[in-house]
Amino acid sequence: LSQNTQMSSNHHTSPNNSPKLLDLLDDTVPGIGTYEDFNTIDWVREKSKDRDRHREITNKSKQSTVALLFSISDAFSGWLLMLLIGLMSGALAGGIDIAAHWMTDLKEGVCLNGFWFNHEHCCWASNETTFQERDKCPQWKSWAELMVGVSEGPGLYVVNYFMYMCWALLFAFLAVILVRAFAPYACGSGIPEIKTILSGFIIRGYLGKWTLIIKTITLVLAVSSGLSLGKEGPLVHVACCCANVLCHFFTKYRRNEAKRREVLSAASAVGVSVAFGAPIGGVLFSLEEVSYYFPLKTLWRSFFAALVAAFTLRSINPFGNSRLVLFYVEFHTPWHLLELIPFVLLGIFGGLWGAFFIRANIAWCRLRKNTCLGHYPVLEVVVVTLLTAFLAFPIEYTRMSSSELISELFNDCGLLDSSKLCCYTSNSGSASGSVNATAANGLGARLVGPDLYTAMWQLALALLLKMIFTVVTFGMKVPSGLFIPSMAVGAIAGRLLGVCMEQLAIRHHEGDIFRGWCSPGADCITPGLYAMVGAAACLGGVTRMTVSLVVIMFELTGGLEYIVPLMAAAMTSKWVADALGRESIYEAHIRLNGYPFLEAKEEFRHKTLATDVMQPRRGDPLLSVLTESRMTVEEVERLIADTTYSGFPVVISQQSPRLVGFVLRRDLVISLENARRNQEGVVSMSPILFTECDPPMSPSAPPAVKLRSILDLSPFTVTVHTPMEIVVDIFRKLGLRQCLVIQNGRLLGIITKKDILKHMAQMANRDPDSILFN
């Protein structure tokens, strides 16, 4: 819940009654202005505090050289923080990529030259490796060759199968045990929670150092286990954890929750930058999908941090290809206008997949949450891993990691390409590499060969398995991203459609539709491009990204020529998915978890008024309020003990309920405890004053507790006739915790963020009690 606060609450009165700025760098009462767990920050008060702090530093900088240097360092601290976040996130992402690649290959064998080499690096150093069989070298031994000494036959297959499953189970078991034991918040993608945190919600520990350490370790283990998940979404969580930890070294960000959220918005851009090697796409992702408040200054700093992170990752070069991603490709064949039809079909498939996946995954997560399945998270992870490994090993395209699969599917068949997806035949029936065969034998050399037929059937089966296992895996108690599995589903569908289109164009190259598409020595159609468009369509259907998605995809491929196909597929995917359900997967999980999140994209169209939503309703008990001068410490403490409200309106008196201001529960509790501990003579009968001038009191009366300094003198108010459409807009754009409802200056009720969320749920025929947190 969130609230508006005036600068007056950051003032206290000096003995001569002249207002004086509170020194915000040295709070008079520790804890004042802070927030409890599972509460929402007060955006307006936080921004007001920062303005006061900045004004004070500027005024002091004119008085001395030291203060001027402090002012310069304060202004520079934001850029320094961005630099550190970029360096730290880039280094961690590089380490995660290298470790995950090595551990994924460890399931199949080990390098004799050094166990720390993965399969590819092991064979790079070998003198016996040929270009055609660059993945085969005597230095790399499978587990069957090491354990039983067989190099062929059924024994080799059975032992390798068994070892593959054992390693997968070990990695998944370690991941779920570490998450359960040390950092429960390290599971899942993290993006739904980060969206909620950026909207102002407080989840203590979610971005802490333990979560960072455990998520980094378990992310490597989860990806290496072969489960249908990716590391790209969790890398956003990792980057935000880095930002939160580093914020504690800078006073400006440590003491201001709104400023810290600006840094976290930039960190979200860094996460996507290192995940996809797409710094511009990362900035747009943060702006379009994650951030709640994104001023222009944050845009510049996000861009700088994403640049530093991408540069750091490029320096580490985790994939050994001088690129920021494993599946970087460059296509050289132009696309034809009529190909927009299959591109749009891929967009429709992506939208249908997105809508199906969201409904199926939410249904599965709700089943997990409401049944005994949720009580056995370790067993669930082990069973799903066992089934995944058991079904994945026999098929080449499910046995490899999802990133390698996407790389294979995006591949543009070239000279001496050994992939089965490039095994075409000439008219005479001889198999050959695509480019050579095309040049030698004309268009007939691109006909589908036996190996490609086998690969097509395997891809169709892999598509089915990927779809099922992605639905079940996302939401388990291990770090699990959704970007790569969704892209894999789309890339498989796209590659299958691309090969079909290619064969149609070759077999009917003299027809009216395909005339001029094919020429000897050149490809008619690029199946890898269809895979890329399909990947974008499916990812867009699940996440509802549009602009950022297209930019990420063209940064992956290094070319602007394919923006139109990507835009067509992304928009079609969004339209189809939105027609079947308005929520993205992240918004659906936010609602499933009951987080108080006001989605900016959701429109409120109902003709209700503030009086229909405010508390109390007719017949309810009266609103709990404080009076400005007629209550004692005992009465206020009893009111606090008997209620759970986050704050209390302050009125002139019970008989004259004209609004004076609003005070937060936490500030009130801390101030009363401080008064009892430090102010001499304070007893239970001591009066509490929110007034500026002291009322006349008898000499024998105990000393008063003056709390005007914690009173918000300008709480946001609306009248009973204000349309709820406007109230909802106010809450979204100002980030309010609550607003008070008045009529002719008299306090009638209060509307909190939770009241609005419950009302919106009722209007949409959903369970209003699903919003869990105050």
ROTI-799814 format. One record per residue (C-alpha): x, y, z; residue in one letter. Coordinates in steps of 0.25 Angstrom, whole numbers, padded with zeros to 4 digits, always signed. Layout:
// ROTI-799814
XYZa;...
// end
This chain:
// ROTI-799814
+0000+0000+0000l;+0005+0014-0003s;+0003+0028+0002q;+0005+0043-0001n;+0014+0051+0008t;+0017+0066+0009q;+0030+0072+0012m;+0024+0077+0025s;+0026+0062+0030s;+0040+0064+0028n;+0041+0077+0037h;+0042+0079+0051h;+0040+0092+0059t;+0051+0100+0065s;+0049+0107+0079p;+0045+0120+0072n;+0034+0112+0064n;+0041+0115+0051s;+0041+0103+0042p;+0054+0096+0040k;+0058+0085+0030l;+0061+0072+0036l;+0075+0067+0034d;+0071+0054+0026l;+0086+0049+0026l;+0085+0048+0042d;+0070+0044+0045d;+0066+0049+0059t;+0059+0036+0062v;+0065+0023+0056p;+0054+0015+0048g;+0045+0027+0045i;+0042+0027+0030g;+0045+0012+0028t;+0036+0001+0024y;+0032-0013+0029e;+0033-0025+0021d;+0021-0028+0011f;+0017-0013+0011n;+0018-0003+0000t;+0027+0009+0000i;+0021+0023+0000d;+0027+0028-0014w;+0023+0043-0011v;+0029+0044+0002r;+0042+0037-0003e;+0043+0047-0014k;+0041+0058-0005s;+0052+0053+0004k;+0061+0052-0007d;+0058+0066-0012r;+0060+0071+0003d;+0074+0064+0003r;+0078+0069-0010h;+0074+0084-0007r;+0082+0083+0006e;+0094+0078-0001i;+0093+0089-0011t;+0092+0100-0001n;+0104+0094+0007k;+0112+0093-0006s;+0112+0108-0007k;+0118+0110+0007q;+0131+0102+0007s;+0141+0094-0003t;+0139+0081+0005v;+0124+0082+0004a;+0125+0085-0011l;+0134+0072-0013l;+0123+0065-0005f;+0113+0070-0015s;+0121+0066-0027i;+0123+0052-0021s;+0108+0051-0018d;+0105+0054-0033a;+0115+0044-0038f;+0111+0033-0029s;+0099+0028-0038g;+0109+0026-0050w;+0119+0019-0041l;+0108+0010-0036l;+0104+0007-0050m;+0118+0004-0054l;+0120-0006-0042l;+0106-0013-0045i;+0110-0015-0060g;+0124-0020-0056l;+0119-0030-0045m;+0107-0035-0053s;+0115-0037-0066g;+0126-0045-0058a;+0115-0053-0051l;+0108-0056-0064a;+0121-0060-0071g;+0124-0070-0059g;+0110-0076-0060i;+0111-0078-0075d;+0125-0085-0074i;+0121-0093-0062a;+0107-0097-0068a;+0114-0101-0082h;+0124-0110-0075w;+0114-0117-0065m;+0104-0119-0077t;+0116-0127-0084d;+0120-0134-0071l;+0107-0142-0072k;+0112-0149-0085e;+0127-0150-0082g;+0140-0144-0078v;+0153-0138-0084c;+0166-0146-0081l;+0174-0133-0083n;+0167-0126-0072g;+0154-0129-0066f;+0151-0114-0066w;+0150-0114-0081f;+0136-0115-0087n;+0134-0124-0100h;+0137-0113-0110e;+0149-0107-0103h;+0155-0121-0101c;+0154-0124-0116c;+0159-0110-0120w;+0173-0114-0114a;+0174-0127-0121s;+0182-0129-0133n;+0174-0141-0138e;+0161-0133-0139t;+0156-0131-0154t;+0146-0120-0158f;+0135-0129-0162q;+0136-0137-0148e;+0140-0126-0139r;+0133-0131-0127d;+0141-0144-0128k;+0154-0146-0122c;+0162-0156-0114p;+0164-0147-0102q;+0149-0147-0100w;+0144-0160-0093k;+0129-0163-0091s;+0126-0169-0077w;+0124-0183-0084a;+0138-0183-0090e;+0144-0179-0076l;+0136-0188-0067m;+0134-0201-0076v;+0144-0199-0087g;+0134-0200-0098v;+0134-0191-0110s;+0122-0196-0118e;+0110-0205-0116g;+0098-0206-0107p;+0107-0206-0095g;+0112-0192-0098l;+0098-0187-0100y;+0092-0193-0087v;+0104-0188-0078v;+0104-0174-0084n;+0089-0173-0082y;+0090-0177-0068f;+0101-0167-0065m;+0093-0156-0072y;+0081-0159-0063m;+0090-0160-0050c;+0097-0146-0053w;+0084-0139-0056a;+0078-0144-0043l;+0090-0140-0035l;+0090-0126-0041f;+0075-0124-0039a;+0075-0130-0025f;+0087-0121-0021l;+0079-0109-0027a;+0066-0111-0019v;+0073-0115-0006i;+0082-0102-0006l;+0069-0093-0009v;+0061-0100+0002r;+0072-0099+0012a;+0078-0086+0010f;+0070-0076+0001a;+0055-0080-0002p;+0054-0067-0010y;+0065-0072-0020a;+0055-0081-0028c;+0047-0078-0040g;+0049-0067-0050s;+0049-0055-0041g;+0043-0046-0051i;+0029-0046-0045p;+0034-0042-0032e;+0044-0032-0037i;+0032-0025-0045k;+0025-0025-0031t;+0037-0019-0024i;+0039-0008-0034l;+0024-0004-0032s;+0028-0001-0018g;+0026-0014-0011f;+0035-0018+0000i;+0040-0033+0000i;+0051-0033+0010r;+0062-0043+0006g;+0058-0045-0008y;+0069-0037-0013l;+0079-0040-0002g;+0093-0046-0002k;+0089-0060+0001w;+0079-0060-0010t;+0090-0055-0019l;+0100-0066-0015i;+0090-0077-0015i;+0083-0073-0028k;+0096-0072-0035t;+0101-0086-0031i;+0087-0093-0033t;+0085-0086-0046l;+0097-0094-0052v;+0092-0107-0046l;+0078-0105-0051a;+0082-0102-0065v;+0092-0113-0065s;+0082-0123-0060s;+0075-0123-0074g;+0062-0118-0069l;+0053-0110-0078s;+0057-0096-0073l;+0067-0085-0076g;+0076-0076-0069k;+0072-0063-0076e;+0060-0059-0067g;+0068-0062-0054p;+0080-0054-0059l;+0070-0042-0057v;+0068-0046-0043h;+0083-0048-0041v;+0086-0034-0047a;+0076-0028-0037c;+0082-0035-0025c;+0096-0029-0029c;+0089-0015-0030a;+0082-0016-0017n;+0095-0021-0010v;+0103-0010-0016l;+0093+0000-0012c;+0097-0002+0002h;+0110+0005+0000f;+0104+0018-0004f;+0096+0026+0006t;+0087+0033-0005k;+0082+0019-0009y;+0082+0012+0004r;+0073+0021+0011r;+0063+0024+0000n;+0054+0013-0005e;+0050+0021-0018a;+0064+0024-0022k;+0068+0009-0020r;+0056+0005-0029r;+0062+0014-0040e;+0075+0006-0039v;+0067-0007-0039l;+0061-0003-0052s;+0074-0001-0058a;+0079-0014-0053a;+0067-0021-0060s;+0073-0016-0073a;+0087-0021-0069v;+0081-0035-0067g;+0075-0036-0081v;+0088-0029-0086s;+0097-0041-0081v;+0086-0051-0083a;+0084-0049-0098f;+0096-0040-0101g;+0086-0029-0105a;+0089-0016-0097p;+0079-0008-0105i;+0068-0019-0104g;+0071-0019-0089g;+0068-0005-0087v;+0055-0006-0095l;+0051-0019-0087f;+0053-0011-0074s;+0044+0000-0080l;+0033-0008-0086e;+0032-0020-0077e;+0038-0018-0063v;+0039-0004-0058s;+0028+0004-0051y;+0035+0017-0051y;+0045+0020-0062f;+0050+0035-0063p;+0059+0039-0074l;+0071+0039-0064k;+0069+0024-0062t;+0068+0022-0077l;+0082+0028-0078w;+0088+0020-0066r;+0081+0007-0071s;+0088+0009-0085f;+0102+0012-0078f;+0100+0000-0068a;+0096-0010-0080a;+0108-0005-0088l;+0118-0008-0077v;+0111-0021-0074a;+0112-0025-0089a;+0126-0021-0090f;+0130-0029-0078t;+0123-0041-0083l;+0130-0039-0097r;+0144-0038-0090s;+0141-0051-0083i;+0137-0058-0096n;+0130-0070-0089p;+0126-0077-0102f;+0139-0075-0109g;+0133-0069-0122n;+0136-0055-0119s;+0121-0053-0118r;+0112-0049-0106l;+0102-0061-0108v;+0104-0076-0112l;+0094-0075-0124f;+0099-0063-0131y;+0096-0064-0146v;+0097-0056-0159e;+0087-0059-0170f;+0091-0055-0184h;+0079-0058-0193t;+0068-0047-0194p;+0054-0051-0191w;+0042-0050-0201h;+0029-0042-0199l;+0020-0054-0199l;+0028-0061-0188e;+0021-0051-0179l;+0009-0061-0179i;+0017-0073-0172p;+0023-0062-0163f;+0009-0058-0159v;+0005-0073-0157l;+0017-0074-0148l;+0012-0062-0140g;-0002-0069-0139i;+0005-0081-0134f;+0013-0073-0124g;+0000-0066-0119g;-0007-0080-0117l;+0005-0086-0110w;+0006-0074-0101g;-0009-0074-0097a;-0008-0089-0095f;+0005-0089-0087f;+0000-0078-0078i;-0013-0085-0075r;-0007-0099-0073a;+0005-0094-0065n;-0004-0086-0055i;-0014-0098-0054a;-0002-0107-0050w;+0004-0096-0041c;-0010-0095-0034r;-0011-0110-0033l;+0003-0110-0026r;-0001-0099-0017k;-0014-0105-0013n;-0011-0120-0011t;-0001-0128-0004c;+0008-0127-0016l;+0013-0114-0011g;+0018-0120+0002h;+0028-0129-0005y;+0036-0119-0014p;+0049-0127-0014v;+0042-0140-0018l;+0035-0132-0030e;+0048-0127-0035v;+0054-0141-0034v;+0042-0147-0041v;+0041-0137-0052v;+0057-0137-0055t;+0056-0153-0055l;+0045-0152-0066l;+0052-0141-0074t;+0065-0148-0074a;+0059-0162-0077f;+0051-0156-0089l;+0061-0146-0094a;+0074-0155-0095f;+0069-0164-0107p;+0066-0152-0116i;+0078-0144-0120e;+0071-0130-0120y;+0065-0132-0106t;+0078-0137-0100r;+0086-0125-0104m;+0084-0112-0096s;+0073-0103-0100s;+0083-0092-0104s;+0091-0102-0113e;+0078-0106-0119l;+0074-0092-0122i;+0088-0090-0128s;+0086-0102-0137e;+0072-0098-0141l;+0077-0084-0145f;+0088-0089-0153n;+0089-0085-0167d;+0095-0097-0174c;+0108-0094-0180g;+0121-0101-0186l;+0124-0114-0179l;+0113-0113-0169d;+0112-0126-0162s;+0098-0124-0156s;+0087-0134-0159k;+0078-0122-0162l;+0087-0118-0174c;+0087-0132-0180c;+0081-0130-0194y;+0082-0140-0206t;+0084-0137-0221s;+0075-0143-0231n;+0085-0155-0233s;+0082-0158-0218g;+0096-0155-0212s;+0096-0147-0199a;+0104-0134-0199s;+0106-0121-0192g;+0096-0111-0196s;+0105-0100-0203v;+0114-0110-0210n;+0102-0118-0215a;+0094-0106-0219t;+0106-0101-0227a;+0109-0114-0234a;+0095-0120-0237n;+0086-0108-0237g;+0073-0107-0229l;+0070-0122-0228g;+0082-0123-0218a;+0074-0116-0208r;+0064-0128-0207l;+0062-0134-0193v;+0071-0146-0190g;+0069-0158-0181p;+0076-0151-0169d;+0068-0139-0171l;+0055-0147-0170y;+0060-0154-0158t;+0064-0140-0152a;+0050-0135-0155m;+0043-0146-0148w;+0052-0144-0136q;+0049-0129-0136l;+0034-0132-0136a;+0035-0141-0124l;+0045-0131-0117a;+0034-0120-0119l;+0024-0128-0112l;+0033-0132-0100l;+0038-0118-0099k;+0024-0112-0098m;+0020-0122-0087i;+0032-0121-0079f;+0032-0106-0080t;+0018-0105-0074v;+0022-0114-0062v;+0036-0109-0059t;+0033-0094-0059f;+0030-0090-0044g;+0037-0102-0038m;+0046-0099-0026k;+0059-0097-0034v;+0063-0085-0042p;+0056-0086-0055s;+0055-0076-0067g;+0045-0076-0078l;+0052-0069-0089f;+0060-0080-0095i;+0050-0092-0094p;+0039-0083-0101s;+0049-0079-0111m;+0053-0094-0113a;+0038-0097-0115v;+0037-0086-0126g;+0050-0089-0132a;+0046-0104-0134i;+0033-0100-0140a;+0040-0090-0149g;+0050-0099-0154r;+0040-0110-0158l;+0032-0099-0165l;+0044-0094-0172g;+0049-0107-0177v;+0035-0109-0183c;+0034-0096-0189m;+0048-0098-0195e;+0044-0112-0201q;+0031-0105-0207l;+0040-0094-0213a;+0050-0104-0219i;+0039-0114-0225r;+0031-0103-0231h;+0041-0092-0234h;+0035-0091-0248e;+0021-0088-0242g;+0015-0074-0241d;+0017-0073-0226i;+0031-0077-0225f;+0037-0072-0239r;+0050-0064-0236g;+0052-0069-0222w;+0062-0079-0226c;+0075-0078-0234s;+0086-0088-0236p;+0097-0086-0225g;+0088-0079-0215a;+0078-0083-0205d;+0063-0081-0208c;+0059-0080-0194i;+0067-0079-0181t;+0060-0089-0171p;+0069-0083-0160g;+0061-0070-0162l;+0048-0077-0159y;+0054-0083-0147a;+0058-0069-0142m;+0044-0063-0145v;+0037-0075-0138g;+0046-0073-0126a;+0042-0058-0125a;+0027-0061-0127a;+0026-0072-0116c;+0034-0063-0106l;+0025-0051-0110g;+0012-0060-0108g;+0017-0064-0094v;+0022-0050-0089t;+0014-0041-0098r;+0027-0033-0101m;+0027-0026-0115t;+0038-0015-0117v;+0048-0020-0107s;+0046-0034-0113l;+0049-0030-0127v;+0061-0022-0123v;+0067-0033-0115i;+0065-0043-0127m;+0072-0034-0137f;+0083-0031-0127e;+0084-0047-0127l;+0086-0048-0142t;+0094-0035-0145g;+0085-0031-0156g;+0074-0021-0158l;+0069-0027-0171e;+0059-0036-0163y;+0052-0026-0155i;+0039-0027-0163v;+0037-0042-0162p;+0040-0041-0147l;+0031-0029-0145m;+0020-0036-0152a;+0021-0049-0144a;+0023-0042-0131a;+0010-0033-0133m;+0002-0045-0138t;+0006-0053-0126s;+0002-0042-0117k;-0011-0040-0123w;-0015-0055-0123v;-0010-0057-0109a;-0018-0044-0104d;-0030-0049-0111a;-0030-0062-0103l;-0025-0055-0089g;-0020-0042-0086r;-0009-0046-0076e;+0005-0049-0079s;+0012-0061-0071i;+0018-0051-0061y;+0005-0044-0058e;-0002-0057-0056a;+0008-0062-0046h;+0007-0048-0039i;-0008-0050-0038r;-0006-0065-0034l;+0003-0061-0022n;-0006-0050-0018g;+0004-0038-0019y;-0002-0024-0018p;+0002-0020-0032f;-0006-0010-0040l;-0004-0013-0055e;-0002-0001-0063a;-0007-0008-0076k;-0020-0012-0070e;-0032-0002-0072e;-0042+0001-0062f;-0056+0003-0069r;-0066+0002-0058h;-0075+0013-0054k;-0073+0012-0039t;-0070+0024-0029l;-0060+0025-0018a;-0072+0024-0008t;-0074+0010-0013d;-0060+0005-0010v;-0056+0013+0002m;-0055+0007+0016q;-0064+0007+0025p;-0076+0003+0017r;-0090+0005+0023r;-0092-0003+0035g;-0077-0005+0038d;-0071+0000+0050p;-0066+0015+0050l;-0052+0018+0044l;-0041+0017+0054s;-0035+0031+0056v;-0026+0039+0065l;-0030+0053+0070t;-0019+0064+0069e;-0019+0068+0084s;-0029+0060+0093r;-0023+0046+0093m;-0013+0040+0103t;-0001+0030+0101v;-0009+0019+0107e;-0021+0021+0098e;-0012+0022+0085v;-0005+0009+0089e;-0018+0002+0092r;-0023+0006+0078l;-0010+0001+0072i;-0011-0012+0079a;-0026-0014+0075d;-0024-0011+0060t;-0014-0016+0049t;-0016-0003+0040y;-0003+0003+0033s;-0007+0017+0038g;-0017+0026+0044f;-0024+0039+0040p;-0023+0050+0050v;-0035+0059+0052v;-0038+0071+0060i;-0048+0063+0069s;-0058+0052+0069q;-0069+0062+0069q;-0063+0070+0058s;-0056+0060+0049p;-0049+0070+0040r;-0036+0065+0034l;-0023+0069+0040v;-0013+0059+0034g;-0009+0045+0033f;+0001+0037+0042v;+0008+0024+0038l;+0006+0012+0049r;+0021+0009+0048r;+0025+0024+0051d;+0015+0025+0062l;+0020+0012+0069v;+0035+0016+0068i;+0032+0030+0073s;+0024+0025+0085l;+0035+0015+0089e;+0046+0026+0087n;+0038+0036+0096a;+0036+0026+0107r;+0051+0022+0106r;+0057+0036+0105n;+0047+0047+0109q;+0047+0049+0124e;+0033+0048+0131g;+0025+0041+0120v;+0014+0032+0126v;+0002+0025+0121s;-0007+0038+0124m;+0003+0047+0116s;-0005+0054+0105p;-0001+0053+0090i;+0000+0066+0082l;-0001+0067+0067f;-0003+0082+0068t;+0007+0093+0065e;+0004+0101+0078c;+0003+0095+0091d;-0011+0095+0098p;-0013+0101+0112p;-0009+0090+0122m;-0009+0089+0137s;+0004+0090+0144p;+0002+0076+0150s;-0001+0069+0137a;+0010+0060+0131p;+0019+0065+0120p;+0012+0064+0106a;+0018+0055+0095v;+0019+0064+0082k;+0018+0056+0069l;+0015+0067+0059r;+0028+0064+0052s;+0023+0050+0048i;+0010+0055+0043l;+0007+0056+0028d;-0001+0069+0027l;-0004+0068+0012s;-0010+0053+0011p;-0016+0051-0003f;-0031+0053-0003t;-0043+0051-0012v;-0058+0053-0010t;-0068+0043-0009v;-0073+0046-0024h;-0059+0044-0030t;-0060+0033-0041p;-0052+0020-0038m;-0046+0021-0052e;-0039+0034-0047i;-0035+0028-0033v;-0029+0016-0040v;-0021+0025-0049d;-0016+0034-0037i;-0012+0021-0030f;-0004+0016-0042r;+0003+0029-0046k;+0006+0034-0032l;+0009+0021-0025g;+0000+0024-0014l;-0002+0015-0002r;-0016+0021+0002q;-0024+0033+0000c;-0035+0039+0009l;-0049+0041+0005v;-0055+0054+0010i;-0067+0063+0008q;-0067+0078+0011n;-0055+0075+0019g;-0060+0064+0028r;-0054+0051+0028l;-0063+0040+0023l;-0054+0028+0019g;-0041+0023+0014i;-0037+0015+0001i;-0025+0007+0001t;-0017+0000-0010k;-0023-0014-0005k;-0037-0008-0006d;-0035-0004-0020i;-0029-0018-0024l;-0041-0025-0017k;-0051-0016-0024h;-0044-0019-0038m;-0044-0034-0035a;-0059-0033-0032q;-0062-0025-0045m;-0054-0036-0052a;-0062-0048-0045n;-0049-0052-0038r;-0047-0056-0024d;-0044-0043-0016p;-0038-0050-0004d;-0026-0055-0013s;-0019-0042-0010i;-0010-0047+0001l;-0002-0036+0007f;-0005-0023+0014n;
// end
